[in-house]
Each structure stands twice: as structure tokens, then as C-alpha cells.
Amino acid sequence: MGINYKSLDFCELDTSGDDFELLVREILYNEGYEVYWSGKGPDGGKDLICVEKYNSIFKEGRKRWLIQCKHNAHSGNAVSNNDLGNITNSCKANNADGYILVCSTYPSSTAVKTLENIELYDKISTSFWDYQTLEGKLLNPRNWSLVSRFFPKSAEKMNIQISQISSDCWRIYYKGSIVVLSLRIASNCNNYIPFLKDRVDEMLDIPLPEGHYFKIRAIYYDDKYCNYRIYYDYLIPSGCDLDKLTVSEKVKEICSERWFEGIYSIPDVVLYECNYYSDGFDINDKDYYSRFMQDYQCGFDREFANRWGRIIHKDSPFGYTEDNVNKCYNSFIETFKKIPSITVYNSHNSSVESIGKYSDNSLWMEEDENRLCPNNPFEVKIRFSCDDFDELINCINYFPVEPIGEIFSIEKNYVFLPDTGFDSDENDIYTLRIQVNRDNKTKASYRRHLNSYLDKLTGCINTYLTERVSG
């Protein structure tokens, strides 16, 4: 008769018992013990040797445990004396001071009594872990990665699990993903759980090539300046030709800067090449978290994050290049200078790509010291003089005014000198401002829209100049 497992169905493990033995080894390894195979036990299965180290005020101690694994989940049978073999002889053969029976069901009453007698008469420490003990250990946050690895079906059905790391940081398990959630100020994560679940669900819906894995590792929310930083890992098989590596448009979209209900989100993506055949490979290995925990908790950039952009976009983390940032802008400025009555004093391109820098107050201060802040990062700005206002109006009349979300404006400026007041001899000075609708979902899409608008205006000026000459 089968067991009605509460959260984890041990029948997901193969009938041979190999998965179960590997699972037990991984649990002990995560507990910090030295673990290795001892060879075949008296029952024909592989036993484990676990070395426990402990300190006293006199001398460091070591205890060797013989671990015997029994996987009867598929039959539901209890582990009986006949299943155990000669425990005392096995312990002596392996120089073990203790013995632990680990089973995916439970030991029979006679088996329990046998263990008690061995401890009493043979002076060998004995204990057992049944399926309930195993389930409790697996639901400990340190073993959540094992749940995803060995119990994928159970993991999909599990309710969200939350473990607090500090007052403003939590480890969250949801649908096989382990996500570190950190907040800058707040100390209650409940309001941010729906956002986290949406991001995990979004990723699970993406079909990936064989051998590719896409995981979300952490979310940092800066509740002072209202922006997210989301940390992703993209795993590929080692030996892939990186020059030919491509990912789907959906993956690129998720790994782009986005807006969620008015809140800006910055991605941090690391590309890993993995040997999936390695005995130690785990999609949720603790090293993916421990080495970057300070970054996750503070919202810092991870080391190697720019590698994603170089390989996937062949340029920068978000697909920006010097060409697509400045080409259309430079073309517009050069064409605008061709208007005979105009002299351009200075101009400023949109710096929308740098907006992500301003989540930290110190970066605002740095930018202010560099005198970059006075310029609106969303707009192109040109300051110029004009000695024929009618010609300026004639040219501007060629500019399109129909599209919603494409905006230009011209302001007249005055020069005021402290000692002499207004400089009446100065040519009339104007500022032309150009921008597009800020409802674009990403900075990249804003740049594309702005470039398209600049190309339109460049074409309008060229048309004006051509007709001016022919007229």
C-alpha cells in the first residue's frame, strides 16, 4: 500500500534506488559533512560513509557514520530486518562508529528494535531517517535546490516557501526557482511576492533550445527611488560556439530594461557555460547565490554581467552602439547647420541610455559634478542664433505635426549681462527641443522612436533646402 506523501512524492525517484542514494548524499553534503561511497553493502546496494567533525576544548573529534539507503516508495513497504543485512559487521568493515538507516518509507517496528539493541549491546550509535524526516530536511531552504532537481513534479505543485535571511532580505522558493528578494528600506516582503511570481511564471512560459536554461536568481527593489534590478542567469552547454549563439526574441525582451506599472526595471544577466554531466552540477547550486549575495542585497552590478551583451547583442548589454545612439542625431545636426541663416552654438543628444545610473543618490552627485544633469536625458536640444526669423519659420513649417507622441518646440532666449543688462546687439538666440512619447516600454525602444523622428526632421530640412534653391 502506497504512502500519501504530504509535499514531496518519493515515487518520482527511479525504482533502482540510485536517485535516492544520490539525494541522501547531496543532503549530507549540504549539511557540511564529508560524504563518499563505501562500495556495495550487504544488501547489494551502495552505502555511504559520512564523516562528522566536531570540536571540544581538548581535541578535534571525528565520527564515521555508515549510511544505508532503502528506497521502498514505489511499493510502500516498511524496511524490515531482512532488508538490513548484518549492520554490526558492515560498520566494523568500514571502521564506522555509527549507523543511520535512511528510507523513503519507514522502518518496521522490528527494525527499530534491532537498531536499539545494536546501540545498547554493540556500542554503535544508531538512528534512522524516515520519509517525514527527509521531507523536513528537504524543505529547509539550504536544500530547496534538491527539491527542484529530484522532485520536479512536486516542486510545481508546492506552495510558495519563504525564508527570511535578514530584516530586508528573503529567500523564496516558487515553482522550482529559488529567488533572493531584497528591499532597500521596507521590512515586509508580502507586497512584492506577486511581482516575483509574475517574473518566474513569465520565464517558465518560454520555450528554450535543448540544453539551455534560463533562471531568475534575485530581485532587488529600491523603494527609495522606485526601481527594480532583476538578476538572471542564462546557462548553455560548455563547448558551444559563442559566435553563433542566439536566443529568442522573448528572452531578449525579458533581459531588456522595462517598465512595470510605472516602475522602471533594470536587468542584470550573466551567461554561464556548464558541464551538465559533472557529478556536482546543480541548476540551483548555492554558488550561483553565495558569491553574489552582496550584489543581490545592495542592488549592485554583478561581475561578468556585460558578457551577455557582448555575445548576444555583439556590442553592449542592452544592444546600444555608438552608431545607433548618435548616427541619426549627428545627421540631423549637420543638416540643420546647412540652413543659411542659422549658426549652431551647441547641441545635446538624448542620454536616455544613462537613466539607469540614477537609482543611487551618489551617482546623481557624480553626474552633477560632471555637469551632465542640467540636460533632459529624454530630449535632443540645439541652441542656435538666427538672423532671418522668417526663413526659420519657413523651414519649421516643413516639420510634421500630425503624429501623436513626436514633439518639437522652439524657445527664444535672451542674453543678460550683470553689468550691462540685456545685450541688444546680440543676434536672436533660440533653443530647439525634440523628444518623443515616454510611453515607450524600454530605453532601446525610446531610442528607436527618437531616431525615426530625427530622420523625418532631417528629411524635411533637406526638402526645404532643395525647394529653396530651386525656388
C-alpha positions in Angstrom: 0.0 0.0 0.0 1.5 3.3 -1.0 2.2 6.3 1.3 0.2 9.5 1.0 3.2 11.9 0.8 2.4 15.4 2.1 4.6 17.6 -0.1 7.2 15.5 -1.9 6.4 12.3 -3.8 9.4 10.0 -3.4 7.9 7.9 -6.2 9.4 10.5 -8.6 12.8 8.9 -7.9 13.7 5.9 -10.0 13.0 2.4 -8.8 16.6 1.3 -8.8 17.4 3.4 -5.8 20.3 5.3 -7.4 18.5 8.6 -7.4 17.6 8.1 -3.7 21.2 7.4 -2.7 22.4 10.4 -4.6 19.7 12.5 -3.0 20.8 11.4 0.5 24.4 12.2 -0.4 23.5 15.7 -1.5 21.6 16.4 1.7 24.5 15.3 3.8 26.9 17.4 1.6 24.6 20.5 2.1 24.8 19.8 5.9 28.5 20.3 5.6 29.7 16.7 6.0 32.3 14.8 4.1 30.5 12.1 2.1 31.7 9.4 -0.2 30.6 6.0 -1.4 31.8 3.0 0.6 31.1 0.4 -2.1 28.3 -2.2 -2.1 26.7 -3.0 1.1 25.5 -6.4 2.3 22.2 -5.9 0.6 23.9 -5.3 -2.8 23.2 -1.6 -2.7 25.7 1.3 -2.4 26.3 2.6 1.1 27.6 6.0 2.1 30.3 7.0 4.6 29.7 10.3 6.3 32.4 11.9 8.3 31.2 14.2 11.1 33.8 16.6 12.6 33.3 18.3 15.9 35.4 20.4 18.3 35.9 20.1 22.0 38.1 22.2 24.3 40.6 19.4 24.3 40.8 17.9 20.8 39.0 17.9 17.5 36.8 14.9 17.1 35.7 12.8 14.1 32.9 10.3 13.9 32.3 8.0 10.9 28.8 7.1 10.0 27.7 4.2 7.8 24.6 5.4 5.8 22.4 2.7 4.4 19.7 3.9 1.9 16.4 2.0 1.3 14.0 3.2 -1.4 10.7 1.4 -1.0 8.5 4.3 -2.0 7.1 2.5 -5.1 5.9 -0.5 -3.1 5.1 1.5 0.1 6.6 -1.3 2.2 8.3 -0.7 5.5 12.0 -1.6 5.8 12.3 -4.9 7.6 15.3 -6.7 9.3 15.7 -8.8 6.2 16.5 -5.6 4.2 19.3 -4.5 6.5 21.9 -7.3 6.5 24.4 -7.6 9.3 24.8 -4.0 10.4 27.5 -4.6 13.1 29.8 -6.4 10.6 29.3 -3.7 8.0 30.2 -1.0 10.5 33.3 -2.8 11.5 34.3 -3.4 7.9 34.1 0.3 7.2 35.6 1.4 10.6 32.3 3.2 11.3 31.3 4.4 14.8 27.7 4.9 13.9 24.9 3.7 11.6 22.0 5.5 10.0 19.2 4.0 8.1 17.6 6.4 5.6 14.4 5.2 3.9 11.7 6.7 1.6 9.0 4.9 3.6 9.6 4.0 7.3 11.4 1.2 9.3 9.3 -1.6 10.7 9.0 -1.9 14.5 11.3 -4.9 14.5 13.9 -2.9 12.5 13.7 -0.1 15.0 14.2 -2.6 17.9 17.2 -4.1 16.1 18.8 -0.6 15.9 18.2 0.0 19.6 19.8 -3.3 20.5 22.9 -2.6 18.4 23.4 0.7 20.1 22.8 -1.0 23.5 25.0 -4.1 23.1 27.5 -3.4 20.3 28.1 0.3 21.3 27.5 1.5 17.8 25.4 4.7 17.6 22.3 4.1 15.5 19.4 6.2 14.2 17.1 6.4 11.2 15.5 8.9 8.9 12.1 8.1 7.5 10.2 9.9 4.7 8.9 12.5 7.1 12.4 13.3 8.4 13.7 13.5 4.8 10.8 15.8 3.8 11.5 18.1 6.7 15.2 18.4 5.7 14.4 18.9 2.0 12.0 21.8 2.8 14.9 23.5 4.7 16.0 26.5 2.5 19.5 25.0 2.1 18.0 22.0 0.3 15.4 23.8 -1.9 17.7 23.3 -4.9 17.4 19.5 -4.4 13.6 19.7 -4.4 13.8 21.2 -7.9 16.4 18.7 -9.1 14.9 15.4 -7.7 11.2 16.3 -7.4 10.3 18.5 -10.4 6.6 17.5 -10.4 6.2 18.0 -6.6 8.0 21.3 -6.9 5.5 22.6 -9.5 2.6 21.8 -7.0 4.3 23.2 -3.9 3.0 26.4 -2.3 5.5 29.3 -2.2 8.1 28.9 0.5 9.6 32.0 2.2 12.7 32.0 4.5 14.0 35.3 6.0 17.7 36.0 5.6 17.7 39.4 7.3 15.3 42.2 8.1 15.1 43.3 4.4 16.1 40.1 2.5 14.3 36.8 1.9 15.0 33.5 0.1 11.9 32.5 -1.8 11.1 29.1 -3.4 8.5 29.1 -6.2 7.9 26.6 -9.0 11.4 25.2 -8.9 13.1 28.6 -8.7 15.0 30.0 -5.7 14.9 33.8 -5.7 16.6 36.2 -3.3 14.3 39.2 -2.7 15.9 42.3 -1.2 14.4 45.7 -0.4 16.3 48.9 0.3 14.1 50.2 3.1 11.0 48.1 3.7 10.9 45.1 6.0 7.8 43.3 4.7 8.1 41.3 1.5 4.4 40.4 1.0 3.7 43.3 -1.3 6.4 42.2 -3.7 5.6 38.5 -3.9 3.1 38.9 -6.7 5.7 40.7 -8.8 8.2 37.9 -8.1 5.7 35.2 -9.1 4.9 37.0 -12.3 8.6 37.1 -13.3 9.1 33.4 -12.6 5.8 32.5 -14.5 7.0 34.6 -17.4 10.2 32.7 -17.7 8.6 29.3 -17.4 6.4 30.0 -20.4 9.5 30.5 -22.7 10.5 27.5 -24.9 14.3 27.1 -24.8 16.7 25.1 -27.0 17.8 21.8 -25.7 20.5 22.3 -23.1 19.6 25.9 -22.4 18.4 27.1 -19.0 17.0 30.5 -18.1 16.8 31.2 -14.3 15.9 34.2 -12.2 18.3 34.5 -9.2 17.3 37.6 -7.4 15.2 40.8 -7.3 16.3 44.0 -5.7 13.7 46.7 -5.2 15.0 50.2 -4.4 11.9 51.6 -2.6 13.5 55.0 -2.2 14.0 55.7 -5.9 11.3 53.2 -7.1 13.1 50.8 -9.5 13.8 47.1 -9.7 17.1 45.3 -10.5 16.4 41.7 -11.7 19.2 39.2 -11.8 19.0 36.5 -14.5 21.3 33.6 -15.4 21.3 32.0 -18.8 23.0 28.6 -18.9 24.3 26.9 -22.0 26.3 23.6 -22.5 30.1 24.0 -22.3 31.7 24.0 -25.7 29.0 26.0 -27.5 30.2 28.2 -30.4 29.6 31.6 -28.8 29.9 33.4 -32.1 26.8 31.5 -33.3 24.9 31.6 -30.1 21.4 33.1 -30.4 18.5 33.4 -28.1 14.8 34.0 -28.7 13.3 37.5 -29.0 11.3 36.7 -25.9 14.4 36.1 -23.9 15.9 39.3 -25.2 12.7 41.2 -24.2 12.9 39.9 -20.7 16.6 40.8 -20.5 15.9 44.3 -21.5 15.0 47.4 -19.4 11.3 47.5 -18.9 8.5 49.3 -17.1 6.1 47.5 -14.8 3.1 49.7 -13.7 5.2 52.8 -13.9 8.2 51.3 -12.1 11.5 51.0 -14.0 13.3 47.6 -14.1 17.0 47.1 -14.9 18.2 43.6 -15.9 21.5 42.0 -14.8 22.3 38.9 -16.9 25.2 36.5 -16.6 25.9 33.9 -19.2 27.3 30.6 -18.0 28.8 27.7 -19.8 28.1 24.5 -17.8 29.2 20.9 -17.9 25.8 19.2 -17.3 27.5 15.8 -17.0 29.5 16.8 -14.0 28.5 15.0 -10.8 28.4 18.3 -9.0 26.2 20.2 -11.4 23.0 21.7 -10.0 20.9 24.3 -11.8 20.3 26.0 -8.4 23.7 25.4 -6.9 24.5 27.6 -3.9 27.4 29.1 -5.7 25.0 31.0 -8.0 23.8 32.8 -4.9 26.6 32.9 -2.3 29.3 34.6 -4.5 26.9 37.4 -5.5 24.8 37.8 -2.3 26.2 41.3 -1.5 25.2 42.4 -5.0 21.7 40.9 -4.6 21.2 42.6 -1.3 22.5 46.0 -2.3 21.4 46.2 -6.0 24.9 46.2 -7.4 26.0 45.1 -10.8 27.4 41.6 -10.9 30.8 40.8 -12.3 30.7 39.4 -15.8 27.2 40.8 -16.5 28.4 42.7 -19.5 29.5 39.4 -21.2 25.8 38.8 -22.1 25.6 41.9 -24.2 28.9 41.3 -26.0 27.9 37.8 -27.0 24.1 38.1 -27.6 23.9 41.7 -28.9 27.5 41.7 -30.2 28.0 45.1 -28.6 26.7 46.3 -25.2 24.4 44.7 -22.5 21.3 46.2 -24.0 22.1 46.4 -27.7 23.3 50.0 -27.7 26.1 51.0 -30.0 27.8 54.3 -30.8 26.2 54.1 -34.2 22.6 53.6 -33.2 22.8 56.2 -30.4 24.5 59.0 -32.4 24.1 58.4 -36.2 20.7 59.9 -36.7 21.4 62.7 -34.2 24.7 63.7 -36.0 22.9 63.6 -39.4 20.2 65.9 -38.1 22.7 68.4 -36.6 24.8 68.6 -39.8 21.7 69.1 -41.9 20.3 71.8 -39.5 23.6 73.7 -39.8 23.0 73.9 -43.6 20.2 76.4 -43.1 21.9 79.7 -44.2 20.6 82.0 -41.5 21.4 79.7 -38.6 24.6 79.3 -36.5 24.6 76.4 -34.1 26.3 77.2 -30.8 25.9 73.8 -29.0 23.8 70.7 -29.1 23.0 67.8 -26.8 21.8 64.4 -27.8 19.3 62.4 -25.7 21.1 60.4 -23.0 18.2 58.1 -22.2 20.6 55.1 -22.0 22.1 56.6 -18.8 18.9 56.8 -16.9 19.6 53.6 -15.0 22.5 55.2 -13.4 20.3 57.4 -11.2 18.9 54.8 -8.8 21.7 55.7 -6.3 21.9 59.2 -4.9 25.7 59.1 -5.1 25.5 58.7 -8.9 23.3 61.8 -9.2 26.0 63.7 -7.3 28.7 62.3 -9.7 26.7 63.3 -12.7 26.1 66.8 -11.3 29.9 67.2 -10.8 30.3 66.3 -14.4 27.7 68.9 -15.3 25.5 66.4 -17.1 22.4 66.7 -15.1 21.1 70.1 -16.5 20.2 68.4 -19.8 17.0 66.4 -20.0 18.0 62.9 -20.9 14.9 62.4 -23.0 15.4 65.3 -25.4 17.6 66.5 -28.2 18.5 70.1 -27.6 20.1 72.6 -30.0 21.0 76.2 -29.1 21.5 78.4 -32.1 21.3 82.0 -33.4 19.2 83.1 -36.4 19.5 86.3 -38.3 16.4 85.6 -40.5 13.4 84.6 -38.5 11.2 84.3 -41.5 13.5 81.7 -43.0 13.4 79.8 -39.8 9.6 79.7 -39.8 9.5 78.6 -43.4 11.8 75.7 -42.6 9.9 74.7 -39.4 6.7 74.7 -41.4 8.0 71.6 -43.2 8.2 69.7 -39.9 5.4 67.1 -39.5 2.8 67.9 -36.8 0.3 65.1 -37.2 1.8 62.2 -35.3 0.9 62.0 -31.6 3.9 61.5 -29.4 6.5 63.2 -31.6 7.2 66.7 -30.2 9.4 69.7 -31.0 9.4 73.2 -29.6 11.3 76.4 -30.2 12.1 78.8 -27.4 13.6 82.3 -27.8 16.4 83.1 -25.3 17.8 86.4 -24.1 21.3 87.3 -23.0 21.5 89.3 -19.8 24.9 90.6 -18.6 25.1 91.7 -14.9 26.9 95.0 -15.7 25.2 96.0 -18.9 21.8 94.3 -18.8 20.2 92.9 -21.9 22.6 92.7 -24.9 20.6 94.3 -27.7 23.4 93.8 -30.2 23.3 90.0 -29.8 21.6 88.0 -32.6 18.4 86.4 -31.6 19.2 83.1 -29.8 16.8 80.1 -29.8 16.6 76.6 -28.4 15.1 73.8 -30.4 13.9 70.8 -28.2 13.0 67.5 -29.7 11.6 64.4 -28.0 9.1 61.6 -28.4 6.4 60.0 -26.2 7.9 58.5 -23.0 5.3 55.6 -23.0 8.0 53.5 -24.9 8.4 50.4 -22.7 12.3 50.4 -22.9 15.1 52.8 -23.4 16.0 50.9 -26.6 12.5 51.4 -28.0 12.6 55.1 -27.0 15.9 55.5 -28.8 14.5 53.8 -31.9 11.4 56.1 -31.9 13.6 59.2 -31.4 15.9 58.2 -34.2 13.0 57.6 -36.5 11.7 61.1 -35.7 15.1 62.7 -36.2 15.3 61.0 -39.6 11.9 62.5 -40.5 13.1 66.0 -39.5 16.3 65.6 -41.4 14.3 64.7 -44.5 12.1 67.8 -44.0 15.0 70.1 -43.8 16.6 68.6 -46.9 13.3 69.0 -48.7 13.1 72.7 -47.6 16.7 73.4 -48.7 16.1 71.7 -52.1 13.0 73.7 -52.8 14.6 76.9 -51.5 17.3 76.6 -54.1 15.0 75.6 -56.9 12.5 78.3 -56.0 
